[in-house]
Amino acid sequence: MAQKKIIQTAGRTQLGEFAPEFAHLNDDILFGEVWSRNDLLSLRDRSLVTLTSLISQGMTDSSLTFHLQEAKKNGITRTEISEIITHIAFYAGWPKAWAAFRQAKDVWAEDATADDAKARFQQEMIFPIGEPNSAYAQYFKGNSYLARISNEQVSIANVTFEPGCRNNWHIHRATKGGGQMLIGVAGRGWYQEEGKPAQEILPGTVIHIPANVKHWHGAAADSWFAHLAFEVSGENASNEWLEPVGDDEYNKVNAR
């Protein structure tokens, strides 16, 4: 599958009249083609390569700030950027790393509070939070994390949602059997089937999701949330991802 197309307009916005060819090369070639060329490197990989190049050259102006911000959007976490710049320091130079850290601290400043909350939530449950759920991020609003608990006999995963995070409406398709079961582990969340009131999920709550039923689940607006997800075996089983849960309908659930 082709890499996501990057839309960039900074060149034309800032230099369109003064240097139109440079603006074209910046917006259409560098970002429109090089950053979007294929899936051999993910956007996260390309951010990592770009940051390494800029920091190694001592480029700590607004271009580095922009690419740090893009790296964050592309999934590089606060903990990871710290390790990345530390590693670069031994090859590019200590002063360059210091300069890069000053900008990175500003870009990831909000994440410091989020990381503290995440660490406190981890202490509430015995299962690990796991890694960022990047493979399915396009089907979630907000940040989620995945820890695979078992791949044998029954597929079990611990899924953690930050406050306000929820997955899109979706359906577990199967011609026979199939579906999913959720068990609340920590925090507070919601489960809702289409056309029915939302159900609150607390630690120990068990939710049985039949095959071929449209539904969504996720955290309450003011709480981290984790559940175990059990995949029920079935014939011709597949997941069908649908539209996001809109803010209005989500806020109505949380107003209960």
VENQUI-V107023 format. One record per residue. N is the residue number from 0. RES is the residue in one small letter. NEAR is the number of other ideal C-beta (glycine too) atoms within 12 Angstrom. Layout:
n:N res:RES near:NEAR
n:N res:RES near:NEAR
This chain:
n:0 res:m near:9
n:1 res:a near:11
n:2 res:q near:22
n:3 res:k near:22
n:4 res:k near:17
n:5 res:i near:26
n:6 res:i near:14
n:7 res:q near:25
n:8 res:t near:17
n:9 res:a near:21
n:10 res:g near:25
n:11 res:r near:23
n:12 res:t near:13
n:13 res:q near:18
n:14 res:l near:18
n:15 res:g near:17
n:16 res:e near:12
n:17 res:f near:12
n:18 res:a near:15
n:19 res:p near:16
n:20 res:e near:16
n:21 res:f near:19
n:22 res:a near:24
n:23 res:h near:20
n:24 res:l near:19
n:25 res:n near:28
n:26 res:d near:28
n:27 res:d near:24
n:28 res:i near:19
n:29 res:l near:23
n:30 res:f near:30
n:31 res:g near:23
n:32 res:e near:19
n:33 res:v near:22
n:34 res:w near:30
n:35 res:s near:24
n:36 res:r near:20
n:37 res:n near:17
n:38 res:d near:14
n:39 res:l near:12
n:40 res:l near:19
n:41 res:s near:24
n:42 res:l near:31
n:43 res:r near:28
n:44 res:d near:21
n:45 res:r near:31
n:46 res:s near:31
n:47 res:l near:28
n:48 res:v near:23
n:49 res:t near:31
n:50 res:l near:40
n:51 res:t near:28
n:52 res:s near:21
n:53 res:l near:32
n:54 res:i near:39
n:55 res:s near:25
n:56 res:q near:19
n:57 res:g near:20
n:58 res:m near:23
n:59 res:t near:29
n:60 res:d near:16
n:61 res:s near:14
n:62 res:s near:23
n:63 res:l near:34
n:64 res:t near:24
n:65 res:f near:25
n:66 res:h near:35
n:67 res:l near:38
n:68 res:q near:24
n:69 res:e near:28
n:70 res:a near:36
n:71 res:k near:31
n:72 res:k near:21
n:73 res:n near:30
n:74 res:g near:25
n:75 res:i near:35
n:76 res:t near:27
n:77 res:r near:29
n:78 res:t near:20
n:79 res:e near:27
n:80 res:i near:38
n:81 res:s near:23
n:82 res:e near:18
n:83 res:i near:34
n:84 res:i near:39
n:85 res:t near:21
n:86 res:h near:19
n:87 res:i near:32
n:88 res:a near:22
n:89 res:f near:14
n:90 res:y near:16
n:91 res:a near:26
n:92 res:g near:18
n:93 res:w near:17
n:94 res:p near:15
n:95 res:k near:28
n:96 res:a near:29
n:97 res:w near:20
n:98 res:a near:27
n:99 res:a near:41
n:100 res:f near:27
n:101 res:r near:20
n:102 res:q near:31
n:103 res:a near:37
n:104 res:k near:20
n:105 res:d near:20
n:106 res:v near:30
n:107 res:w near:30
n:108 res:a near:18
n:109 res:e near:16
n:110 res:d near:24
n:111 res:a near:19
n:112 res:t near:15
n:113 res:a near:25
n:114 res:d near:22
n:115 res:d near:15
n:116 res:a near:24
n:117 res:k near:33
n:118 res:a near:15
n:119 res:r near:17
n:120 res:f near:29
n:121 res:q near:24
n:122 res:q near:16
n:123 res:e near:22
n:124 res:m near:29
n:125 res:i near:15
n:126 res:f near:29
n:127 res:p near:23
n:128 res:i near:34
n:129 res:g near:27
n:130 res:e near:23
n:131 res:p near:30
n:132 res:n near:30
n:133 res:s near:23
n:134 res:a near:17
n:135 res:y near:24
n:136 res:a near:26
n:137 res:q near:17
n:138 res:y near:27
n:139 res:f near:32
n:140 res:k near:28
n:141 res:g near:29
n:142 res:n near:37
n:143 res:s near:40
n:144 res:y near:36
n:145 res:l near:30
n:146 res:a near:26
n:147 res:r near:21
n:148 res:i near:26
n:149 res:s near:16
n:150 res:n near:10
n:151 res:e near:8
n:152 res:q near:10
n:153 res:v near:16
n:154 res:s near:20
n:155 res:i near:25
n:156 res:a near:33
n:157 res:n near:35
n:158 res:v near:47
n:159 res:t near:41
n:160 res:f near:45
n:161 res:e near:34
n:162 res:p near:29
n:163 res:g near:28
n:164 res:c near:38
n:165 res:r near:40
n:166 res:n near:40
n:167 res:n near:28
n:168 res:w near:29
n:169 res:h near:32
n:170 res:i near:27
n:171 res:h near:35
n:172 res:r near:24
n:173 res:a near:24
n:174 res:t near:13
n:175 res:k near:14
n:176 res:g near:18
n:177 res:g near:27
n:178 res:g near:28
n:179 res:q near:38
n:180 res:m near:28
n:181 res:l near:38
n:182 res:i near:30
n:183 res:g near:35
n:184 res:v near:37
n:185 res:a near:33
n:186 res:g near:37
n:187 res:r near:34
n:188 res:g near:44
n:189 res:w near:43
n:190 res:y near:38
n:191 res:q near:31
n:192 res:e near:24
n:193 res:e near:20
n:194 res:g near:10
n:195 res:k near:15
n:196 res:p near:14
n:197 res:a near:29
n:198 res:q near:24
n:199 res:e near:24
n:200 res:i near:37
n:201 res:l near:23
n:202 res:p near:23
n:203 res:g near:16
n:204 res:t near:25
n:205 res:v near:20
n:206 res:i near:30
n:207 res:h near:20
n:208 res:i near:35
n:209 res:p near:20
n:210 res:a near:29
n:211 res:n near:25
n:212 res:v near:26
n:213 res:k near:25
n:214 res:h near:35
n:215 res:w near:39
n:216 res:h near:44
n:217 res:g near:44
n:218 res:a near:42
n:219 res:a near:31
n:220 res:a near:28
n:221 res:d near:17
n:222 res:s near:29
n:223 res:w near:37
n:224 res:f near:43
n:225 res:a near:44
n:226 res:h near:44
n:227 res:l near:37
n:228 res:a near:41
n:229 res:f near:26
n:230 res:e near:29
n:231 res:v near:23
n:232 res:s near:19
n:233 res:g near:21
n:234 res:e near:14
n:235 res:n near:14
n:236 res:a near:22
n:237 res:s near:17
n:238 res:n near:26
n:239 res:e near:20
n:240 res:w near:22
n:241 res:l near:19
n:242 res:e near:17
n:243 res:p near:22
n:244 res:v near:36
n:245 res:g near:15
n:246 res:d near:15
n:247 res:d near:11
n:248 res:e near:21
n:249 res:y near:31
n:250 res:n near:18
n:251 res:k near:16
n:252 res:v near:30
n:253 res:n near:25
n:254 res:a near:13
n:255 res:r near:15
